[in-house]
Structures are given as C-alpha cells and as structure tokens.
Amino acid sequence: MSNFLPHTAADRQAMLKAIGVSGIDALFEDIPAQLRGPKHYTALPADGLSELEIQDALKQLATENKATELACFLGGGAYDRFIPQAVNTIASRSEFATSYTPYQPEISQGTLQVIYEFQSMMASLTGMDVVNASVYDGASAVTEAALMAARLTKRNHIWVSRNVHPDYRRVLSTYVQANQSLSLQEFSANIQPEELPRSENNPACIILQWPGYLGTLEDPTPWQAYCEQHQILLVVVADPVSLGVLEPPGQYGASIVVGELQPLGNHLAYGGPYCGYIATRKQYLRQLPGRLVGRSVDSQGRPCFTLTLQTREQHIRREKATSNICTNQALNLLKATVYLSLLGPQGLATVASVSAQRCHYLVEKLCQIEGIALLFPDQPFLFEAALKLSQPTALFLKALERQGILGGIELGKAYTEYPNALLVTTTEKTHPNLIERYIQVAKDFFNPATAVSPPQALDEEEWARPSADPFAYAEKISATGSGSLHHRNCVIVPAGNSNAPATSGEGVSAR
Amino acid sequence: MSTAHSLLEPLIFEASSPGHQGVSLPASGVPERPLQALLPQAWLRKKPAQLPEVSQLETVRHFTRLSQLNHCIDTGFYPLGSCTMKYNPKVCDTYNQLEGFTALHPMAPEHLCQGTLGLMYRLQHCLMDITGFDAVTLQPAAGAQGELVGMMMVQSYFRQKNDTARTEVIIPDSAHGTNPASAGMCGFDVKELRSDPKTGRVDLEKLAKLLSHKTAALMLTNPSTLGLFESDILTISQLVHDAGGLMYYDGANLNAVMGQARPADMGFDVMHINTHKTFATPHGGGGPGSGPVAVNRRLEAFLPSPIVTFDGIRYGLDWDRPHSIGQVKAFYGNVEMMVRAYAYILAHGASGLAQVSEDAVLNANYLRARLSQAYHVPYNTVCKHEFILDSSRQHAQHEKINTMTLAKRLMDFGFHPPTVYFPLIVHEAMMIEPTETESKATLDRFVEAMLTIAEECQQQPERVIQAPHTTPVSRVDEVVAAKKLDLNYFLTLETSSGTNSLEATLS
C-alpha cells in the first residue's frame, strides 16, 4: 500500500459512520454498475512499489540516458548551460514548489513578488514595457504573439522567417490550422525585406529570430523600416542569454519580443518543462495573454502584489479570452529570476561572450579543415553556427559520438534546403579540451588518410540496452504479491503469460 | 502608491549595488577577440540590462524570505476544489533530479535517450490502463493545452470526414473556463448547456435539444465541478454519438474515479489528464503542469507528432503520422513532470490508485457531512472527490459576510481557502476538495475552523469581515492594482513623479 495515504482502517470506519453509510461502496453507487466491473491492466503494477524499488527503477532509467555522459555541442533552442547551485536550492523549496497559483494574494506574496521582479528584469533585458508571467515555452510564446498580433491588427496573415526555430514554426502552424481564419507564410532565412514574395495584403506580423535558429544575426534595421512603412507588427524571438551582449529588440522597433527561458537556470530535461516569455509595448497590453502581476496595497495601505487584469483571462472571459492558457511556468520563471539575480548584467554578458569566443574559435579551426565551411559565410553569428560539410552529416556525427561527443544538430532534417549541414553550439560549459577533441576528430574524419573507411552507419546496439520487457515490474509484483490480486476492481493479466506485457499497439488493444 | 509603508521584503533591485555578482564564471580558455571584432558594433548592447547586482548570500536570503510569505502544501491544507492539491511525494521529486534525466538534451540521438523514452512509453501505457483508452500523447504542456489538442483532433476528425457542418461544441454551464476558451481557439461556436437546477447534473432534455448535425462534441467533466457523477453518462454518450458528435472528457476530476470507472468505458472518445492534479506533480506556484491526452482508435491517427514507440528492442519517436494535427509544444512535452507522474504511479500500483480515489471520495463526503451542519450545501447528496457549499446562511446573518470574507477568514486558521465563486452556477459558491492525502485529524481541524467561523458570523461578524488578521499582508486591494497599473519596477521609476505611464495608456 502507498506511503501517502494516511488513513487507518479505524479512521475509515469512523468517517463512514459520520457520513452515515455502512461501507465505501455506498459512496460509489451513483456510478452505473456496468462501469464498475473488473479492469484488465497490462502496464500498471498490481500494487505499489516501495520507495527503494522506485528509486532503483528510476536510477536504472536515468543510466540508460547515455547521452548525458557525452560532451554536448547541441543547442537549437535548448542549451547546456551552467546552473548555479543556488538556483536549484531556491527552486526546490517547498514554499515555491508545492504552492498553488497565487489567486489568494494574502498568502502568496512570495510567488507574486518573484513574478513582479521577473517581469521587471525581462522588460529591461528585452527593452520593452511589459512582460507576462510566462507561457508554456518558446513555441507557445511565438504562437501566442502571432495570435495577439492578429487581434491587434485585425489582419489574418502571419509571415514567419525560416530562421525561426523549426519546432516553433510547427507549433504555430498547428494552431493556425486549427484557427478558422488565419494563414501562415514562411520565407527564407537571411533575406532582405524586398526579397519577400509580393502580396496583396499586409500581414499582421513578421516573425524573425535574433540570433536565428541557423545561428545567424540578420541586420534588423531593414525589417524595422519595412514594418513601420507597412504598419506591420515586428515580432522578434530573442534568446535571453544573447541579450546580455546584443542590443535589445525594443531598440529596433519590435512590437512583441518572445523567447525561451530554459537557458536561464533551467534543466535541459529532454525538452521540458521550459518557460516562454512575451514582452510588449504598453499600448498592446490589453491583448497580451497570460498572467500578470501588479503592485497594489493591502487594507492597511502597505504595498504588496496581486494578479491583475484578469479580465483578459479564460476563467473570467471564457471563450472570449485572449487565450485558453491558464497556467504559467511559475517554477521555471523562478529559476530564471534567481539566475538573473545571481549573474547580474555583467555575469550574463560573460556567459554570452565566453560562449561566443569558444564558438568562434571552434568554427575558425573547423573551417580550416577541407570539407568544412560556414553555411552562411557572410553572416555574423554569436555562440551557434551552421556548417556545411562535404560528407554526410550523420556519419560525421557518428564519428564524434564514438569519441564521446554530441557534435551538433543535423540541419537537413528540418531544412531540406541545407543538406549536409550541421548546427554546432558552445556554452560556458564547453571546456576548451572538449573543443580541441572535437577539432581533432574532425581533422581525422575529413582526412582521407585517417578516416575510418567506410564509416559504419549504425552501431547503436552498443548503447541501446533497454529491458526487453517494458513492464517487467508488473510481472514481478503480481508474482510475489499473491493476495493483492483480490482487489475488488482490479484484475491483472496473470504473470507468466508470455503474451501479457504489451510490446506493441496490438497487444494493448487486446485488453 | 503609499510611501508610509514598505514591502515586507524589499525588491531585489533595491539591494543592488554596482560590482556585485552572485556567482563566478570560467574564462573562455581559447584565444579571444573583442566582441566588436566578431559582430557589427551597432548590434552590441549599449546600455546594460537593469539586472540586480547582489552577492550570492543576499540573493539566497532574498528569495528564501520571499518563499516564507507563501502558503504551500508542505506547510498547510489546501481544500481547493477542482485543483487536487494533494501531497507531492518527495521520492518523485528527488529522483526526477537525477542528472541522467535533467541533463538530457532533447536533440540527442534517440538511441542515447533510451531511459527517458522508455519512461515515456511506459507512462503512456499506464495512462491507457487508467483511462481505458487506446493511445496517449504526453506532449501537451498543461491541462488547457490538452483540451485544445482534444478539440483540434475533433476538428481534424470531422475535416477528414468532410463533415463541415459540425461547428458547435456543447459545454455545460458548470465547466471550467478553459473548456469554452479551448473550443473557441479552434473556431467552434460554444453552446452552453444549462444544468438541471434541481440535481446539478446534465439535463437530458436540454442536451437533446442542443444536439444536431452541427454538433462536433460535448465537453464534459465527470464527476462535474459540483463533485457529482453524471449517473446518466451512458445515455449522454449515446445521445451525443447518435447525433454524430464526439465525447470529450475533462480530466480535471479524474482523481475521483481511478480504478472505479474509466472514461473510455463511459463512452468518451478523448480526454486530457492533469498530472499536476491526479498524479501529484507539484503545482510550482502556477506551473509547470502537464496535460497528456488519451484517445480511442477513432482519434488515434490525429494525435500530435511525435509519439513514443517501442519496436521490441528500442524506443523511438514516431514523426511519420500523416493525419496528425501536428506538433503543439517544442520538443516532446514536460518531461520532468512525466518522471514524477510515473514514479507516483509506480508508488501506488493499480490497487493503490483505486484506494486513492476511494479515500478522496471518503474525505469529501466526510467534510460534506460535517459541514452541512453549519453551512448550506446546495446539492447535499453523495458526492465524489469534492462538493460545494455556499455562504447564504452566514450572509443572512450579516450583509457584509459573503464567500470571500469566509475564505479570507480561513487563512487565519492556517488553511488555504477553498476555490471560491466557482462553479458559476452556484451563487456564492465555495468548492471544497480535500484530496486523499489529508488525515482525519487535519480534516477535523478544518471542520473546527469552519464551525468556529460560522459561530463568529453570529457573534462577532466584524472579526470575519475584516479578515485576514494573521497573514503577511492584510486584504489586498485588487481594484487599485488594476487601476494604477504597475507591472514593471523600471517603468514606474521613470514616471514616479506623475501618473504611471501604464495607467495613462489605459485610462
């Protein structure tokens, strides 16, 4: 039985008596009997595991993530950055982690003030007036910004650069397809506004990413001029670390600035939870989705904080709300706020510039190798760069992997226009020794004399050793748990039945 | 803004002084060139961001002191209806923080991510067991996004059938606000279904009248936000399906029925699950959540891409799903929440989850039975995991006493107030969900507090009206916050002499 259920049998009896019923079944009589029949489970263990067994199960799974033992040159919207221990110490405090949304401000001043400080820091970092209390992630921030622009301009078209993160564009596309009235147009990365396809109607917004997913920094000033001339809202996706050294988008005419805050003290965690932000100018505030914290006073005139402008939100406006979003990423936002506080303006600039120096050094050395070149040699980059290879990217990455290096993101998967291209990233965690090792592997790989020929494409078996039966614990428990199978509503597929644990969709449907 | 008082904890910006930095960073260790040589001068930041410059100790103290102004599960009871504020087991949090999970880059090759992918696959199947459905996506970031995904799949289903007439989604008036908002984001017209005022349940006649060839779906929470199981659920499903519509299950209240009755068996086609409710992943002060969506075979093809698969040897991500609605979140979902939810499910097993729901229902009925002595309970019948009371009896004693004053007074007893003024169909509602993790002793203390407050309403109503008295700040003025908008310290500073510039914009 679970450790988390406090009642004794005597407690339960006393409570049933107070309710005035003879047994627990009386409390479930409103559920039709035919729904309460036995249930066959294929994945659930019959009974709970002990804390020690859970620990073992999770430790085992964690060790099967072999990628975490390799040096990481992967970026692309998720960055292997240094997280000061104080960030985790603060974020693991129960008072933050196990509290609810601060709808009751009298007992939630901690969370509320953190959000207010966050809003202020991010406004300054982006050069904007107001920032919301976060949305799900960068993709959701881009999407909500596009919907916001459409509401503000009462226009239906959205134009987005292919230099915007492919996942963000995919999510935006999903939302646009669901929406009955919007349309989406992508345009090539690294072009000038005059190269845009001609169109009868101006879009609600143009979405750029700075630095782009492909690492490049495109000159924003022509876009500012173009958007001003055609009264288009300029939406800029901006990495928060890059803003430690780069001019904030508020300085070049952005109407909405959005982005992903994972790099600020949040774990990679295989992609989530992350934390999107939306910053905008004060005249657009009413169409900004998501929670907002404002300063107020209590009944004794003392300053304090509270959620405000809630009439924009779904719990008040229902289908007329600015968005269906209810949650914010409060705990991730907390990490970002503590991170920014610990680093300060100088620390953030250092993180950005150390990352940039290492990337420029790596790229310079790599481009001296015949077979490697910058994909966009005329465009500046910061701490991430797209490379063009003379060999298949997958084989190069495999060679690096054998030497303990995750060498970058294969761009051809999301960008068919750039085959054999690789996105490589460095951070303040990328030790110079690892950079040298990367360079050496590259030299060997592209040197006909030393290259393993032909490189074996697939040797994943050496890494992949997941247990053959994903639900082995279910068998183990039902085999040892004898009496536990008699639970009223619970029938477990008998142990030892070789067909029982589903390893394919078909097996499961047979329930 | 009053200058006579200061904040309980000064803003971190006020502690800032130039030159301080809370953490040291490594040098690049490679030959450097000035940034001006690497990037055009015009693009380099001219004015540093106004981030605080504080020492590490000052930073840690600041945020620790702020934390102490919060109520949280680990310090007190949270009888918040529809929010399922149960204990967040420490074992789930701790092992979620193993570096093997936290340091995993989402773009790492799949064969090097077998642990997390394997966990996701197992969790998908555990959720299929619990809900009775045939397939699960773990991608949605929260319950509301799960709802939206569900509605997108409903939309795709009818688009594929070329059934363009189905433009309406029926939603009971007791539903969460996210339901109509999510349906609205897909362009559906929301038809409100008025609940039967006598029973609080779905009015079958009214439902039948709303159903037509235009009906795409009924979105239903079962048990409802009144804590009542829709006993006619099989008839309801039949009616909707006969009209050609689909059944959407809002999983907010799944905690009441685990191991008892499965949404798929009730006739639903699609549902979302809130891991931060049912599976005890921490609420984090408002997020992150996680909102997996489960579907039957009818809708499986439309699930978001990618889905985690297992070929008998290796786990992988399946992107090749031509009918998929697409991707709804960068990468694959809120994985840290999945690790916790999986650990929680392992900790309970099938029998434990059934016991969870039994105890959740037992606790709610116990509170209902005891509180109905002093409070009006509009639907005083067997409830599931939550129930509604209102402040009508207390209001009758003093016109200034209402649900809000009762809620605020509860804080003085160390309890978070219940959900208030929701569902909208009960006047002055107070929605109480104790969850299964609270002991009888805690429930008894809560009852004592509620009975004491009821007595105070008669004997010293001012004590209630002016509450709270013992919280870090007293009653917060939400009108001032909305009128004199101050959302950004630096913007306020700029205009501190006159009206706030935000305020001027909005007036």
Interface residues (C-beta under 8 A of the other chain):
Chain A: M1 S2 N3 F4 L5 P6 H7 D11 R12 A14 M15 L16 A18 I19 G20 V21 I24 A26 L27 F28 E29 D30 I31 P32 Q34 L35 R36 K39 Y41 T42 A43 L44 P45 A46 D47 G48 L49 E51 E53 I54 Q55 A57 L58 K59 Q60 L61 A62 T63 E64 N65 K66 A67 T68 L70 C72 L74 G76 G77 A78 D80 F82 P84 A86 N88 T89 I90 S92 R93 S94 E95 F96 A97 T98 S99 Y100 T101 P102 Q104 P105 E106 I107 S108 Q109 G110 T111 Q113 V114 Y116 E117 Q119 S120 M121 A123 S124 L125 D129 V130 V131 A133 S134 Y136 D137 G138 A139 S140 H165 D167 Y168 R170 V171 S173 T174 Y175 Q177 A178 N179 Q180 S181 L217 D219 P220 T221 L243 G244 V245 L246 E247 P248 Q251 E260 H267 L268 A269 Y270 G271 G272 P273 Y274 C275 K282 Q283 L285 R286 R291 L292 V293 G294 R295 S296 V297 D298 S299 Q300 G301 R302 P303 C304 F305 T306 T308 L309 E313 Q314 H315 I316 R317 R318 E319 K320 A321 S323 N324 I325 C326 T327 N328 Q329 A330 L331 N332 L334 T337 V338 L340 S341 L342 L343 G344 P345 Q346 G347 L348 A349 T350 V351 S353 V354 A356 Q357 R358 H360 Y361 L362 P380 L382 L397 E401 L406 I409 E428 H431 P432 I435 E460 W463 A464 R465 P466 S467 A468 P470 F471 Y473 I477 S484 H487 R488 N489 C490 I492 A502 T503 S504 G505 V508 S509
Chain B: M1 S2 A4 H5 S6 L7 L8 E9 L11 I12 F13 S16 H20 Q21 G22 V23 L25 P26 A27 S28 G29 V30 P31 E32 R33 L35 L38 L39 P40 A42 W43 L44 R45 K46 P48 A49 Q50 L51 P52 E53 V54 Q56 T59 V60 H62 F63 T64 L66 S67 Q68 L69 N70 H71 C72 I73 D74 T75 Y78 L80 C83 M85 K86 Y87 N88 P89 V91 C92 D93 Y95 N96 Q97 L98 E99 G100 F101 T102 A103 L104 H105 P106 M107 A108 P109 H111 L112 C113 Q114 G115 T116 G118 L119 Y121 R122 H125 C126 M128 D129 I130 G132 D134 A135 A141 A142 G143 A144 Q145 E147 L148 M151 M152 Q155 H176 G177 T178 P180 A181 S182 A183 G184 M185 C186 G187 V190 L228 F229 S231 I233 L234 V257 G259 Q260 A261 R262 D265 M266 A280 P282 H283 G284 G285 G286 G287 P288 G289 S290 R297 P304 F310 G312 I313 R314 Y315 I325 G326 Q327 V328 K329 A330 F331 Y332 G333 N334 V335 E336 M337 V339 A343 I345 L346 A347 H348 G349 A350 S351 G352 L353 A354 Q355 V356 E358 D359 V361 L362 N363 N365 Y366 R368 A369 R370 V382 K384 A407 K408 M411 H416 P417 F422 E436 T437 E438 S439 K440 Q466 P468 T471 P472 V473 S474 R475 V476 D477 E478 V480 A481 A482 L485 D486 L487 N488 Y489 F490 L491 T492 S501 L502 T505 L506
